C-alpha cells in the first residue's frame, strides 16, 4: 500500500481493510518472490510473508511483516424490534428508532426486544424492557463499536396505559363540560360538536345524542 517496510515491521491499516497491495524489489533481478497473507485480512494481527528465491532456485529467505487491521468504530443501529401483545391479545412487532413512543395496554409488564447492530462485531446492551410501570418507561439500547470506545444510544418510550375510562377533556361546542351538566343551546340547534380526550390514550369513545336534537326536550 505504498509504505516501505522491512523484515519484522508492523503496519497499521484502517478498519474493514481486507487486502493490501505488496510490491517487492529483489536485489538480484533474477531472484523470484512469492507473497502470502496479503488478502482475507481479519481484525487484529495478520502475518504477511514474502519468500524470496535466489536465482540458483535453491536458496530462499522469508521476510515477515505484521499487518494490524483496526477494529471498527461503527456503533450504529441497523434494526431494533419491539414485540408486545396489544389490547386485543394480538402479538405486534414494531420497528423503532431513537425518540419513538410505543403505547402498551394496561398491565403490560415486559416487551421483547431484538437488536441488530450495523456491524456484526459490535455489542449491545438493553435496559428497561421489563418490570414496566404505568406511564412512561425508558427502553435504552446501547451499542458499543468493536473498538470498545464509540457508543450510540437509542431511547424509546414504552407508555403503559393506566387502564381507566376517565376523560382528560370533554367539550361540547368548545365549552368544557362534566358528567351530569346541563348545556343550554340556541333555538333551532339540531346538533352539537363533541370532543372527548381520554386519560388512557388506548381507550376509545362512542357518542350518542349529539344529533337530531329536539326543542325544549332534554337531549342525552
C-alpha positions as CSV (number, residue, x, y, z in Angstrom):
1,X,0.0,0.0,0.0
2,X,2.9,2.4,-0.7
3,X,4.6,2.1,2.7
4,X,8.2,0.9,2.8
5,X,8.7,-2.0,5.2
6,X,11.5,-4.2,6.3
7,X,11.5,-7.7,7.8
8,X,9.7,-7.7,11.2
9,X,7.9,-4.4,10.7
10,X,4.4,-3.8,11.9
11,X,2.0,-1.9,9.6
12,X,-1.4,-0.5,10.9
13,X,-4.3,-0.3,8.5
14,X,-7.8,1.1,8.8
15,X,-10.9,-0.8,9.8
16,X,-12.5,-3.1,7.2
17,X,-9.2,-3.5,5.2
18,X,-9.5,-6.9,3.5
19,X,-6.3,-6.9,1.5
20,X,-3.1,-4.9,0.9
21,X,-1.0,-4.4,-2.3
22,X,2.5,-5.6,-2.0
23,X,5.4,-4.6,-4.3
24,X,8.7,-6.4,-3.9
25,X,12.1,-5.4,-5.4
26,X,14.8,-8.0,-5.1
27,X,18.5,-7.1,-5.0
28,X,19.1,-9.7,-7.7
29,X,16.8,-9.0,-10.6
30,X,16.9,-12.8,-11.4
31,X,15.5,-13.7,-8.0
32,X,11.8,-14.5,-7.6
33,X,9.4,-14.0,-4.8
34,X,6.1,-15.2,-3.5
35,X,3.7,-13.2,-1.3
36,X,1.4,-14.9,1.2
37,X,-1.1,-13.3,3.6
38,X,-1.9,-10.2,1.6
39,X,-5.7,-10.9,1.4
40,X,-8.5,-12.2,3.6
41,X,-7.3,-9.9,6.4
42,X,-9.1,-10.0,9.7
43,X,-9.3,-7.6,12.6
44,X,-6.1,-7.6,14.6
45,X,-2.7,-9.0,13.6
46,X,-2.2,-10.7,10.2
47,X,1.2,-12.2,9.1
48,X,2.3,-11.2,5.7
49,X,5.1,-13.4,4.4
50,X,7.4,-12.7,1.4
51,X,9.5,-15.7,0.3
52,X,12.4,-14.7,-2.0
53,X,14.2,-17.5,-4.0
54,X,17.6,-16.8,-5.4
55,X,18.5,-17.3,-9.0
56,X,20.0,-20.7,-8.1
57,X,16.4,-21.8,-7.3
58,X,17.7,-23.3,-4.0
59,X,18.5,-20.5,-1.6
60,X,15.4,-18.9,0.0
61,X,14.7,-16.3,2.6
62,X,11.4,-15.3,4.3
63,X,10.6,-11.8,5.2
64,X,7.6,-11.2,7.5
65,X,5.5,-8.1,8.2
66,X,2.6,-7.9,10.7
67,X,-0.4,-6.1,9.3
68,X,-2.7,-4.9,12.0
69,X,-6.3,-4.2,11.0
70,X,-8.0,-1.7,13.3
71,X,-11.3,-2.7,14.8
72,X,-14.5,-0.9,13.6
73,X,-15.7,2.2,15.2
74,X,-19.2,1.6,13.8
75,X,-21.8,1.8,16.6
76,X,-24.9,2.5,14.5
77,X,-28.1,0.6,14.8
78,X,-29.3,-1.4,11.8
79,X,-32.6,-2.5,13.3
80,X,-34.4,-2.7,16.6
81,X,-37.7,-4.6,17.0
82,X,-40.1,-4.4,20.0
83,X,-42.7,-7.2,20.3
84,X,-45.7,-7.0,22.7
85,X,-49.3,-8.1,23.0
86,X,-51.9,-5.5,22.2
87,X,-55.3,-4.9,23.9
88,X,-56.9,-7.4,21.6
89,X,-54.5,-10.1,22.6
90,X,-52.7,-10.0,19.2
91,X,-48.9,-10.1,19.1
92,X,-47.4,-7.0,17.5
93,X,-43.8,-6.3,16.4
94,X,-42.8,-2.7,15.8
95,X,-39.5,-1.4,14.4
96,X,-38.3,1.5,16.4
97,X,-35.7,4.3,16.2
98,X,-34.4,6.8,18.7
99,X,-37.2,9.0,20.2
100,X,-40.1,6.7,19.3
101,X,-43.1,6.1,21.6
102,X,-45.0,2.8,21.9
103,X,-48.3,2.7,23.7
104,X,-48.9,-0.5,25.5
105,X,-52.1,-2.0,27.1
106,X,-52.5,-1.7,30.9
107,X,-50.9,-4.4,32.9
108,X,-48.1,-4.9,30.4
109,X,-45.1,-6.0,32.4
110,X,-42.5,-6.5,29.7
111,X,-41.7,-6.5,26.0
112,X,-39.3,-8.5,23.8
113,X,-36.6,-6.5,22.2
114,X,-34.4,-7.7,19.2
115,X,-31.4,-5.6,18.3
116,X,-29.2,-5.8,15.2
117,X,-26.1,-3.5,15.1
118,X,-24.9,-2.4,11.6
119,X,-21.5,-4.0,12.4
120,X,-21.8,-7.7,13.4
121,X,-18.7,-7.3,15.6
122,X,-20.4,-4.5,17.7
123,X,-22.0,-5.4,21.0
124,X,-25.2,-4.1,22.6
125,X,-27.0,-3.8,26.0
126,X,-30.7,-3.5,26.6
127,X,-32.1,-1.7,29.6
128,X,-35.8,-1.1,30.6
129,X,-37.7,-3.8,28.7
130,X,-39.1,-5.4,31.8
131,X,-40.7,-4.6,35.1
132,X,-42.7,-1.9,33.4
133,X,-44.8,0.6,35.4
134,X,-47.9,2.5,34.5
135,X,-46.9,5.6,32.4
136,X,-43.7,6.2,30.5
137,X,-40.8,3.7,30.8
138,X,-37.5,4.3,29.0
139,X,-36.2,1.5,26.8
140,X,-32.5,2.2,26.3
141,X,-30.4,0.3,23.7
142,X,-26.6,1.0,23.9
143,X,-24.4,-0.2,21.0
144,X,-20.6,-0.3,21.6
145,X,-18.4,-0.5,18.5
146,X,-15.8,-3.2,18.1
147,X,-13.1,-0.7,19.1
148,X,-14.7,-0.6,22.5
149,X,-14.8,3.2,22.5
150,X,-17.5,4.5,20.3
151,X,-21.1,4.1,21.6
152,X,-24.5,5.0,20.3
153,X,-27.6,5.1,22.5
154,X,-31.2,4.7,21.3
155,X,-34.0,5.6,23.7
156,X,-37.7,4.6,23.2
157,X,-40.6,5.5,25.5
158,X,-42.8,2.5,26.4
159,X,-46.0,4.0,27.6
160,X,-48.2,1.6,29.7
161,X,-51.9,2.7,29.7
162,X,-53.4,3.5,33.1
163,X,-56.4,1.3,32.2
164,X,-59.3,3.6,33.2
165,X,-62.3,5.2,31.5
166,X,-61.9,8.8,32.7
167,X,-61.6,11.8,30.4
168,X,-58.9,14.4,30.4
169,X,-61.0,16.7,28.3
170,X,-64.7,16.8,27.4
171,X,-66.1,19.7,25.4
172,X,-69.5,20.5,23.8
173,X,-69.3,23.2,21.1
174,X,-65.9,24.2,22.5
175,X,-67.0,24.6,26.1
176,X,-65.8,22.3,28.9
177,X,-68.5,20.1,30.5
178,X,-68.7,17.5,33.2
179,X,-70.8,14.4,33.7
180,X,-74.4,15.5,34.6
181,X,-74.2,19.1,33.5
182,X,-77.0,20.8,31.6
183,X,-76.0,22.8,28.5
184,X,-78.3,25.4,27.1
185,X,-78.3,25.9,23.3
186,X,-79.7,28.4,20.9
187,X,-83.2,27.8,19.5
188,X,-83.1,25.7,16.3
189,X,-79.9,23.8,17.3
190,X,-80.0,20.4,15.8
191,X,-76.6,19.0,16.6
192,X,-73.5,19.8,18.8
193,X,-69.8,19.2,18.3
194,X,-68.4,16.9,21.0
195,X,-64.7,16.4,21.6
196,X,-63.5,13.8,24.1
197,X,-59.9,13.1,25.1
198,X,-59.4,10.1,27.3
199,X,-56.9,9.8,30.1
200,X,-55.9,6.4,28.7
201,X,-54.5,7.0,25.2
202,X,-55.6,3.5,24.2
203,X,-59.2,4.0,25.4
204,X,-61.9,4.5,22.8
205,X,-65.1,6.6,22.8
206,X,-68.5,6.4,21.2
207,X,-71.2,9.1,21.0
208,X,-75.0,9.1,21.1
209,X,-77.4,12.1,21.2
210,X,-75.2,14.7,19.5
211,X,-77.5,15.0,16.5
212,X,-81.3,15.1,16.0
213,X,-81.8,17.4,18.9
214,X,-85.4,18.4,19.8
215,X,-86.5,21.9,21.0
216,X,-87.3,22.1,24.7
217,X,-86.7,18.5,25.5
218,X,-83.7,17.2,27.4
219,X,-81.4,15.5,24.9
220,X,-78.9,13.0,26.3
